[in-house]
Amino acid sequence: MPGGLPLVVTTLTGLEHVLAAELTSLGAAAVEPSRRAVRCLGDELLLYQANLWLRTAIKVLVPLTSFPVRSREDLYAGASAIPWEDHLGPNSTFAVRGFVQAECFPNTHFPLLVVKDAVVDRLRKTRGGRPSIDLQRPDLELHLHLAEDRCDLAINSSGESLARRGYRITQGGAPLGETLAAGMVALTGWDGSTPLVDPMCGSGTIAIEAALLATGIGPGSFRKEFPFQRWPGHRRKEFSELREEARTARKKVSTTILAADLSPTATRKTRQNLQAAGLEKVVEVRTCPFAELPPPSTEGTLVCNPPYGERLQLEQLGLFYQELGNTLKQRWNGYTAWILFGGREALRSIGLRTSARVALRNGELPCTFARFDLYEGSRRRGGEAAASPPGSQL
Ligand SMILES: C[S@@+](CC[C@H](N)C(=O)[O-])C[C@H]1O[C@@H](n2cnc3c(N)ncnc32)[C@H](O)[C@@H]1O
């Protein structure tokens, strides 16, 4: 079991436990969920696997140091103490990015410059040369997290967010992030062996993430390049074998994955994205309003994120969700439905009893991902039951 390399893998609110389970199944040790992140121990190969396979990760970071900061001087001294010469040669390029929310740094860009100076000055002293800044494709991307009085500095092995898989070549008005869509599928507990339907698929993100899971394709395998491929000592041969493995479908999908939408533009986009992901034969696409969509089987999982309150006029919202609830009740008996709600009004209007609820965030919008077990008698009678899965915050 790998053990020497500490990793911090970032994720979205509400998906910490899902990510922790993913890391455990990859073989990480000492897996510990925290707020929007999971800490664990691994090694270089686990870092490669994490970037190729994790469905609910945003970034895989290698933490370097953590220290208290109350001034520019503290930050400079802490950042200068890292042996940057072990990570960067005089001809290497680097960039500093991150998150700053601290009273002592009202200008949130300034701390990034302080860290940049500390790195450059240390390399000048130890190596006699200075590395260059490259914001587009740096050899090393440093990740600074400065919140209140604490600075965490890490190396970002993923580069841009792992949510950007690369298959979504076109999108509709309110697409879900790929990480959130994958997390929603994981929260349903669906394992690829029974039918799954997204009846309001937009650009198809939920169905595509479900298809990646069912075929056993690593979502990071679409990436052309990761920053760690430019690190000194990168294990090229092992990585290329791991990437090949992640690109190759491991399983044949023998159930229905159905993506439907009333908008022909949306289903066209879904088809284009499916094609880009090489999954056009795995997901069936239909243009059809939900009220008329026939369930493909007598039982299965339905997952969707319907239009939110801010996109629907308030008076339309109640009616829309009421109709959605009626359709579920009348036509989808036998299914377990998981719906992402952007507000309490919508959740109330659906008129069905929830059997689980998970607090998630879609960008800035706090959401509730709610489960409805659709069988006779599931219509709300009085109060709601809320048996929430691990990690649920409601
Ligand atoms: C928020 S978007 C879904 C975004 C999608 N999850 C994605 O990642 O691109 C909601 C979708 O619901 C569709 N929709 C709205 N009312 C519908 C209905 N009655 N039947 C089917 N689709 C509907 C819209 O056309 C829109 O594409």
The ligand as an SDF file (V2000), in Angstrom:
LIG
                    3D

 27 29  0  0  0  0  0  0  0  0999 V2000
  -30.7830   22.9140  -16.0320 C   0  0  0  0  0  0  0  0  0  0  0  0
  -30.9490   22.2410  -17.6050 S   0  0  0  0  0  0  0  0  0  0  0  0
  -30.1310   20.6830  -17.4820 C   0  0  0  0  0  0  0  0  0  0  0  0
  -28.6510   20.8280  -17.6670 C   0  0  0  0  0  0  0  0  0  0  0  0
  -27.9240   19.5060  -17.8010 C   0  0  0  0  0  0  0  0  0  0  0  0
  -27.9060   18.7550  -16.5640 N   0  0  0  0  0  0  0  0  0  0  0  0
  -26.5140   19.7250  -18.3270 C   0  0  0  0  0  0  0  0  0  0  0  0
  -25.5650   19.3730  -17.6410 O   0  0  0  0  0  0  0  0  0  0  0  0
  -26.3560   20.2900  -19.4020 O   0  0  0  0  0  0  0  0  0  0  0  0
  -32.6210   21.7920  -17.6390 C   0  0  0  0  0  0  0  0  0  0  0  0
  -33.0740   21.1370  -18.9210 C   0  0  0  0  0  0  0  0  0  0  0  0
  -34.4280   20.7350  -18.7450 O   0  0  0  0  0  0  0  0  0  0  0  0
  -35.0660   20.7720  -19.9860 C   0  0  0  0  0  0  0  0  0  0  0  0
  -36.5220   20.7580  -19.7360 N   0  0  0  0  0  0  0  0  0  0  0  0
  -37.2870   21.7270  -19.1630 C   0  0  0  0  0  0  0  0  0  0  0  0
  -38.5610   21.3200  -19.0850 N   0  0  0  0  0  0  0  0  0  0  0  0
  -38.6130   20.0710  -19.5860 C   0  0  0  0  0  0  0  0  0  0  0  0
  -39.6510   19.1160  -19.7700 C   0  0  0  0  0  0  0  0  0  0  0  0
  -40.8970   19.3820  -19.3920 N   0  0  0  0  0  0  0  0  0  0  0  0
  -39.3480   17.9370  -20.3400 N   0  0  0  0  0  0  0  0  0  0  0  0
  -38.0730   17.6480  -20.7150 C   0  0  0  0  0  0  0  0  0  0  0  0
  -37.0550   18.5160  -20.5890 N   0  0  0  0  0  0  0  0  0  0  0  0
  -37.3130   19.7140  -20.0210 C   0  0  0  0  0  0  0  0  0  0  0  0
  -34.5440   22.0390  -20.6200 C   0  0  0  0  0  0  0  0  0  0  0  0
  -34.7160   22.0060  -22.0350 O   0  0  0  0  0  0  0  0  0  0  0  0
  -33.0760   22.0360  -20.1690 C   0  0  0  0  0  0  0  0  0  0  0  0
  -32.2670   21.4630  -21.1630 O   0  0  0  0  0  0  0  0  0  0  0  0
  1  2  1  0
  2  3  1  0
  2 10  1  0
  3  4  1  0
  4  5  1  0
  5  6  1  0
  5  7  1  0
  7  8  2  0
  7  9  1  0
 10 11  1  0
 11 12  1  0
 11 26  1  0
 12 13  1  0
 13 14  1  0
 13 24  1  0
 14 15  1  0
 14 23  1  0
 15 16  2  0
 16 17  1  0
 17 18  1  0
 17 23  2  0
 18 19  1  0
 18 20  2  0
 20 21  1  0
 21 22  2  0
 22 23  1  0
 24 25  1  0
 24 26  1  0
 26 27  1  0
M  CHG  2   2   1   9  -1
M  END
$$$$
